[in-house]
Amino acid sequence: MNKFIWVRDREKREHYINIDHIVRVTKVESKRVGYGNYAYLVMNDIREGSKSIDLSKDEFDTYEDVIAKIQQALA
């Protein structure tokens, strides 16, 4: 069965994503002064190849939130 989650990107747009198409969720911590941390997810779209979504930096839909949503959908 297909499972979907809502994810907001950095521009506050909402995406309804099938978790079966999520390839990777990545958090990149900056080691350089003046650069912030960021996170993104990579999806495999059969028709268009790989696409990525930059995740929000606020308190909603952060790296940890997206992973928790995926785990909850799989339970």
N, C-alpha and C positions, 0 to 999 in steps of 0.2 A: 504494500500500500504506500502511496506517496504521502509524504509529510511535508508541511510547509511552515515557515516561520516568517514573522515580520522583522525587518531590519531597517534601521534608519542610517543613511549615509551622512557624511560631513555637512552636506548642504540641506539636511533635514528632510530629504525625500525618502519616502517609505517604499520598500521593496518586499514583495511577497515571494519568498524563495523556496523552491523544492530542495530539501536538505540532501536528497540523493545526488544533486548536481554540485554540491559544495566539495571542492577538492582540498582546500586548505584554508585555515584561519591563522593569520600571522600577526605577531606583535613585534614591532621593531623599536628597540630602545636606542635613542640617540646618545652617542658618546661625545658629541661635540657641543660645546657651549653655544647657546643661541638657537639650537635646533630642538624641536620637541619630539616626543615619542609619537608614533602613529601605529595604526593597525589596519589590516585590510583582509578581505576574504577573496578567494579565487574560486570561480565557478566554471564548470565545463559545460558549455552549451554546444550540443551536437551540431547545430546548423552554423554557428558562428565562431566556434573555437573557444578559447579561454577568455573570460572577462573577469575583471576585478572590481570590487566596491571598497572605497575607503570608508572605514567605520567612523562613527561620530566620536568626538573627544569629550563630550559632556557626560553626565551621569547615566544616560540611557544608551543602550546598544554599544557599549564598549566591547573590547575583546572578550572580557570575562562574561559579559551578558550574552553575547552571541553563542559562546560555547555552552553556557547553561541552557539556553533555548534549544540548541541541538540535542543535548543530552536528555532534556525533558521530552522532546518530540520522539526520541528513540525508546523511551521507557514504556 
